[in-house]
């Protein structure tokens, strides 16, 4: 009997500032341009080899890295729809899917650390959703000031 050969998913260890290691599927980890560049992966050749590489992310705390990984994992399962410009609403739920709108409903400190981590790790989808949040907030303030 010929059984199909199961190819194990390649794992990349991402290590936080505190030294906590997160085993991340290759596809998720490579959403970070920093990880791609550290591994020497380019657009034509996306192989990382057979060994499990470890990427130190000394500017990112464990809690924040866990949230970035959560975002990237979800993004691969349900990519964010492109954000239309100009924005047609000040409600984030009308700009991006519900999951993404909920994801950014965090306290201000975590919000800033997530933005900093997305910039440091160069994770474009995370930056885009936070950009939409900032634009939405500015539009809301502008509308409120115009109505006074």
C-alpha positions as CSV (number, residue, x, y, z in Angstrom):
1,X,0.0,0.0,0.0
2,X,1.4,3.4,-1.0
3,X,0.7,5.9,1.7
4,X,1.1,9.6,0.9
5,X,4.2,11.1,2.3
6,X,3.5,13.6,5.1
7,X,5.7,16.6,4.9
8,X,6.1,18.2,8.4
9,X,5.4,21.9,8.6
10,X,8.6,23.8,8.9
11,X,8.8,25.7,12.2
12,X,10.7,28.9,13.0
13,X,11.3,29.7,16.6
14,X,10.7,33.4,17.4
15,X,12.3,34.4,20.7
16,X,11.0,37.4,22.7
17,X,13.0,39.9,24.7
18,X,12.4,37.8,27.8
19,X,13.8,34.7,26.1
20,X,10.4,33.0,25.6
21,X,10.5,30.9,22.4
22,X,7.5,30.6,20.2
23,X,7.4,27.8,17.6
24,X,5.7,29.4,14.6
25,X,4.7,27.8,11.3
26,X,7.1,29.0,8.6
27,X,4.2,30.7,6.6
28,X,3.2,32.7,9.6
29,X,6.8,33.8,10.5
30,X,7.6,34.8,7.0
31,X,4.9,37.5,7.1
32,X,7.6,39.5,8.9
33,X,10.1,41.1,6.5
34,X,12.6,41.1,9.3
35,X,12.4,37.3,9.7
36,X,12.7,36.9,5.9
37,X,15.8,39.1,5.8
38,X,17.3,37.4,8.8
39,X,16.9,34.0,7.2
40,X,18.0,35.3,3.8
41,X,14.7,34.3,2.2
42,X,13.8,36.3,-0.9
43,X,10.7,36.4,-3.2
44,X,12.1,33.8,-5.6
45,X,13.5,31.4,-3.1
46,X,11.4,31.0,0.0
47,X,13.1,27.9,1.4
48,X,14.5,28.2,4.9
49,X,16.2,24.7,5.1
50,X,15.4,21.7,7.1
51,X,16.7,22.9,10.5
52,X,14.5,24.9,12.9
53,X,16.0,28.4,12.8
54,X,15.7,30.7,15.9
55,X,15.1,34.4,15.4
56,X,15.8,36.7,18.4
57,X,13.3,39.6,18.6
58,X,14.9,41.5,21.4
59,X,12.7,44.6,20.9
60,X,9.4,42.6,21.3
61,X,8.0,41.4,24.7
62,X,6.4,37.9,25.0
63,X,2.9,39.3,25.4
64,X,3.3,41.5,22.3
65,X,4.9,38.7,20.2
66,X,2.1,36.4,21.1
67,X,-0.5,38.9,19.8
68,X,1.5,39.5,16.6
69,X,1.7,35.8,16.0
70,X,-2.1,35.5,16.6
71,X,-2.7,38.3,14.1
72,X,-0.4,36.7,11.4
73,X,-2.0,33.3,11.9
74,X,-5.5,34.7,11.5
75,X,-4.3,36.7,8.5
76,X,-3.2,33.6,6.7
77,X,-6.6,31.9,7.4
78,X,-8.7,34.9,6.6
79,X,-6.8,37.6,4.7
80,X,-7.9,41.1,5.4
81,X,-9.9,42.6,2.6
82,X,-8.2,45.6,1.0
83,X,-9.1,48.9,2.6
84,X,-10.9,51.2,0.2
85,X,-9.8,54.8,0.1
86,X,-11.2,57.3,0.7
87,X,-12.7,55.7,3.8
88,X,-16.4,55.5,3.5
89,X,-17.1,55.2,7.2
90,X,-15.6,56.2,10.6
91,X,-16.6,52.8,12.0
92,X,-13.7,50.4,11.8
93,X,-16.1,47.4,11.6
94,X,-17.2,48.9,8.2
95,X,-13.6,49.2,7.0
96,X,-12.2,45.8,7.9
97,X,-13.6,42.4,8.9
98,X,-15.0,42.0,12.4
99,X,-12.1,40.0,13.7
100,X,-9.6,42.7,12.8
101,X,-11.8,45.4,14.3
102,X,-12.0,43.4,17.5
103,X,-8.2,42.7,17.5
104,X,-7.3,46.4,17.9
105,X,-9.7,46.9,20.8
106,X,-7.0,46.7,23.4
107,X,-5.7,49.1,26.0
108,X,-3.6,52.0,24.8
109,X,-0.2,50.6,26.1
110,X,-0.7,47.3,24.3
111,X,-1.8,49.2,21.1
112,X,1.5,51.2,21.1
113,X,3.6,48.1,21.7
114,X,1.8,46.3,18.9
115,X,2.5,49.1,16.5
116,X,6.1,49.3,17.6
117,X,6.5,45.5,17.2
118,X,4.8,45.6,13.7
119,X,7.2,48.3,12.7
120,X,10.3,46.5,14.1
121,X,9.3,43.2,12.6
122,X,8.1,44.8,9.4
123,X,4.7,43.0,9.3
124,X,2.8,45.0,6.7
125,X,-0.7,43.6,7.4
126,X,-0.5,44.5,11.1
127,X,0.7,48.0,10.2
128,X,-2.2,48.4,7.7
129,X,-4.9,47.6,10.3
130,X,-3.4,50.0,12.8
131,X,-3.1,52.7,10.1
132,X,-6.8,52.2,9.5
133,X,-7.5,52.6,13.2
134,X,-5.5,55.8,13.4
135,X,-7.2,57.3,10.3
136,X,-10.6,56.3,11.7
137,X,-9.8,58.0,15.0
138,X,-8.7,61.2,13.2
139,X,-11.9,61.2,11.0
140,X,-14.1,60.8,14.1
141,X,-12.3,63.7,15.9
142,X,-12.6,65.8,12.8
143,X,-16.3,65.1,12.4
144,X,-16.9,65.8,16.1
145,X,-15.1,69.1,15.9
146,X,-17.0,70.1,12.8
147,X,-20.3,69.4,14.5
148,X,-19.6,71.6,17.5
